[in-house]
Amino acid sequence: MTPAEYFQRDREMQPPAYHPGYKTSVPRSPRQALLSLEQSISEITGPTFGHGDLGPLDHDLIKNYAKTGDPVGERIIVHGRVLDENDRPVPETLVEVWQANAGGRYRHKKDTYLAPIDPNFGGCGRTITDENGYYYFRTIKPGAYPWRNYVNSWRPAHIHVSVFGRAFCQRLITQLYFEGDPLIAKCPIVNTIPGLADIGRLVAPLDINAAIPFDSLAYKFDIVLRGRRSTLFENRLEGN
């Protein structure tokens, strides 16, 4: 039997839109029942991206913003595969990342955390998967930072990831966390996800076999678009 091209979303594994422990979800959550809309041809086709749209250092966050030397922090590689709901690789798809620097600060005018801006680190990059759905980035491991949720709330180290799948409706925006971080279990955003196994899908394990000796550790993060094993959206029902 040929599997269906798209699967119904399993809403039981999704974080609720309303979660009092995550303060900003309260005003942002919908006040009425969600509606299911039939997909048209514009949602289930495109977009397409080509390697000509990328610069040679777009995937290398250590080098793509450096001006006077390498950025400060732990050098890491993040790599994995983008797969569809039937475990097939998704080639030629755009993967974008953005993150804080090693001190936990974003290069953004609204970020007022006291950690310094790194003049050699921009904190964003992009790449396109190969024929096997494989991608990789070289970057600096981001730092944790405080945020205005409740008293002494801290975000775990994380990297934001955006992926376009085989269709526009398959765009996924999520967050990648790192194995062994004690702040994961304490994060109000992470704790909106109902199951420990589902939280685990957002945690990149250390991949020592992909590390570069005397240079960089590596973390492996596979991304599954939609379906029963999909990688979760960070805090809302829509987008997955």
C-alpha positions as CSV (number, residue, x, y, z in Angstrom):
1,M,0.0,0.0,0.0
2,T,1.3,3.4,-0.9
3,P,1.5,5.7,2.2
4,A,-0.4,8.9,2.2
5,E,1.5,12.0,1.1
6,Y,0.4,13.9,4.1
7,F,-0.6,12.7,7.6
8,Q,-3.1,14.2,10.0
9,R,-1.3,16.0,12.8
10,D,-1.3,14.2,16.1
11,R,-2.5,17.0,18.4
12,E,-1.9,15.0,21.6
13,M,1.8,15.3,21.2
14,Q,1.7,19.0,20.4
15,P,2.2,21.7,23.1
16,P,-1.0,23.5,24.0
17,A,-1.4,27.1,22.7
18,Y,-2.4,28.1,26.3
19,H,0.0,27.3,29.0
20,P,0.0,29.6,32.1
21,G,3.6,28.6,33.0
22,Y,4.7,30.3,29.8
23,K,3.4,33.8,30.3
24,T,3.2,35.1,26.8
25,S,1.2,32.1,25.6
26,V,-1.7,33.5,27.7
27,P,-2.5,36.6,25.6
28,R,-1.3,34.9,22.3
29,S,-3.4,31.7,22.6
30,P,-6.6,31.6,20.5
31,R,-9.9,32.2,22.3
32,Q,-12.0,30.1,19.9
33,A,-11.7,26.6,18.4
34,L,-9.1,26.2,15.6
35,L,-10.4,25.6,12.1
36,S,-9.1,23.1,9.6
37,L,-8.7,24.5,6.1
38,E,-8.5,22.4,2.9
39,Q,-5.1,22.8,1.3
40,S,-4.9,24.3,-2.2
41,I,-2.2,23.8,-4.9
42,S,-0.4,26.9,-3.6
43,E,0.1,25.2,-0.2
44,I,1.2,21.8,-1.4
45,T,3.7,22.9,-4.0
46,G,7.0,24.8,-3.9
47,P,9.0,26.8,-3.0
48,T,12.3,25.7,-4.5
49,F,15.8,26.9,-3.6
50,G,19.1,26.6,-5.4
51,H,22.7,26.5,-4.4
52,G,23.2,29.7,-6.4
53,D,21.2,31.5,-3.7
54,L,23.9,30.8,-1.0
55,G,27.2,32.3,-0.3
56,P,30.3,30.1,0.3
57,L,30.3,30.8,4.0
58,D,26.6,30.9,4.8
59,H,26.8,27.6,6.6
60,D,29.9,28.6,8.6
61,L,28.8,30.9,11.5
62,I,32.4,31.0,12.7
63,K,33.6,32.7,9.6
64,N,30.6,34.4,7.9
65,Y,30.6,37.5,10.1
66,A,34.2,37.5,11.4
67,K,36.1,40.7,10.9
68,T,39.2,40.7,13.1
69,G,39.4,37.0,14.1
70,D,37.3,34.0,15.2
71,P,34.4,34.5,17.6
72,V,34.7,33.6,21.3
73,G,33.3,30.3,22.5
74,E,33.1,26.6,22.1
75,R,33.4,25.6,18.5
76,I,30.8,23.0,17.4
77,I,29.3,21.3,14.4
78,V,25.5,20.7,14.1
79,H,24.6,18.2,11.5
80,G,21.8,15.8,10.5
81,R,19.2,14.9,7.9
82,V,15.8,16.4,6.9
83,L,13.3,13.7,6.5
84,D,9.6,13.6,5.5
85,E,6.8,11.8,7.4
86,N,7.6,8.5,5.5
87,D,11.3,8.6,6.5
88,R,12.4,9.7,3.1
89,P,15.2,12.3,2.7
90,V,14.2,15.8,1.6
91,P,16.9,17.0,-0.7
92,E,17.5,20.6,-1.9
93,T,15.6,22.2,0.9
94,L,16.6,25.3,2.7
95,V,17.7,25.1,6.4
96,E,18.2,28.4,8.2
97,V,19.5,28.9,11.8
98,W,19.9,31.8,14.2
99,Q,21.2,31.9,17.7
100,A,22.7,33.9,20.6
101,N,26.5,34.1,21.0
102,A,28.6,32.2,23.6
103,G,27.5,34.7,26.2
104,G,23.8,34.3,25.5
105,R,23.2,37.5,23.7
106,Y,21.6,38.0,20.2
107,R,22.8,40.6,17.7
108,H,19.5,42.4,17.9
109,K,18.8,46.0,19.0
110,K,16.1,44.8,21.4
111,D,18.4,42.4,23.2
112,T,19.6,44.3,26.3
113,Y,21.1,41.4,28.2
114,L,24.4,42.5,29.9
115,A,26.5,39.9,28.1
116,P,28.7,41.6,25.4
117,I,28.2,41.5,21.7
118,D,30.9,39.5,19.9
119,P,32.2,41.6,17.0
120,N,33.1,38.5,15.1
121,F,29.8,36.6,15.4
122,G,26.6,37.4,13.5
123,G,24.6,34.4,14.8
124,C,22.8,33.4,11.6
125,G,23.4,31.1,8.7
126,R,21.7,28.9,6.0
127,T,22.4,25.9,3.9
128,I,20.6,23.5,1.5
129,T,20.3,19.8,2.0
130,D,22.1,17.4,-0.4
131,E,20.6,14.5,-2.3
132,N,20.4,12.5,0.9
133,G,18.7,15.2,2.9
134,Y,21.9,15.9,4.8
135,Y,22.9,19.3,6.2
136,Y,25.6,20.7,8.5
137,F,26.6,24.0,10.1
138,R,29.8,25.1,11.9
139,T,29.1,27.5,14.7
140,I,29.8,28.6,18.3
141,K,27.7,26.9,21.1
142,P,25.2,29.5,22.3
143,G,25.0,30.5,25.9
144,A,22.0,30.4,28.3
145,Y,20.3,33.7,29.0
146,P,17.7,35.1,31.4
147,W,14.2,36.2,30.2
148,R,11.2,37.9,31.7
149,N,8.9,35.0,32.3
150,Y,9.0,34.6,36.1
151,V,11.7,35.3,38.6
152,N,15.0,33.8,37.6
153,S,13.8,32.2,34.4
154,W,16.6,31.1,32.1
155,R,16.5,29.8,28.5
156,P,18.6,26.7,27.9
157,A,21.3,27.0,25.2
158,H,19.5,26.6,21.9
159,I,19.6,27.3,18.2
160,H,16.5,28.3,16.2
161,V,16.0,26.3,13.0
162,S,13.7,27.0,10.1
163,V,13.2,24.3,7.4
164,F,11.1,24.3,4.2
165,G,10.0,20.8,3.2
166,R,8.5,19.6,0.0
167,A,5.7,22.2,0.1
168,F,5.1,25.7,1.6
169,C,2.7,24.2,4.2
170,Q,5.6,22.1,5.5
171,R,7.7,25.0,6.8
172,L,8.9,24.2,10.3
173,I,10.3,26.6,12.8
174,T,11.7,24.9,15.9
175,Q,14.5,25.1,18.5
176,L,17.4,22.7,19.0
177,Y,18.7,22.0,22.5
178,F,21.9,20.2,23.6
179,E,22.2,16.9,25.4
180,G,22.9,17.2,29.1
181,D,21.8,20.8,29.6
182,P,20.2,21.0,33.1
183,L,18.1,24.0,32.1
184,I,16.0,22.0,29.6
185,A,14.0,20.5,32.4
186,K,13.4,23.9,34.0
187,C,12.4,25.8,30.9
188,P,8.8,27.0,30.8
189,I,8.7,26.9,27.0
190,V,10.1,23.3,26.9
191,N,7.6,22.2,29.6
192,T,4.6,23.1,27.4
193,I,5.4,19.9,25.5
194,P,3.4,17.1,27.2
195,G,5.7,14.1,26.9
196,L,9.4,13.4,27.7
197,A,9.8,11.4,24.5
198,D,8.5,14.4,22.5
199,I,10.9,16.8,24.3
200,G,13.7,14.4,23.4
201,R,13.0,15.1,19.7
202,L,14.3,18.6,20.3
203,V,17.5,17.6,22.0
204,A,20.6,17.1,19.9
205,P,22.8,14.3,21.3
206,L,26.6,14.6,21.3
207,D,28.0,12.8,18.2
208,I,31.7,12.3,19.2
209,N,32.4,10.3,16.0
210,A,31.6,13.5,13.9
211,A,33.8,15.7,16.1
212,I,37.0,17.2,14.7
213,P,39.9,16.4,17.1
214,F,41.5,19.5,18.7
215,D,38.9,21.7,16.9
216,S,35.1,21.1,17.3
217,L,32.6,18.8,19.1
218,A,29.6,17.7,17.1
219,Y,25.9,17.3,17.7
220,K,23.4,15.4,15.6
221,F,19.9,16.7,15.0
222,D,17.6,15.0,12.5
223,I,14.5,17.0,11.5
224,V,11.2,15.2,10.5
225,L,8.6,17.3,8.7
226,R,5.0,16.7,9.8
227,G,3.5,13.2,10.4
228,R,3.6,11.0,13.4
229,R,7.3,11.5,14.2
230,S,7.5,15.2,13.3
231,T,9.9,17.5,15.1
232,L,7.8,19.8,17.3
233,F,7.1,23.5,16.7
234,E,8.6,25.3,19.7
235,N,5.4,26.6,21.4
236,R,2.3,26.7,19.3
237,L,0.0,24.3,17.4
238,E,0.4,26.0,14.0
239,G,3.4,25.6,11.8
240,N,3.8,21.8,12.0
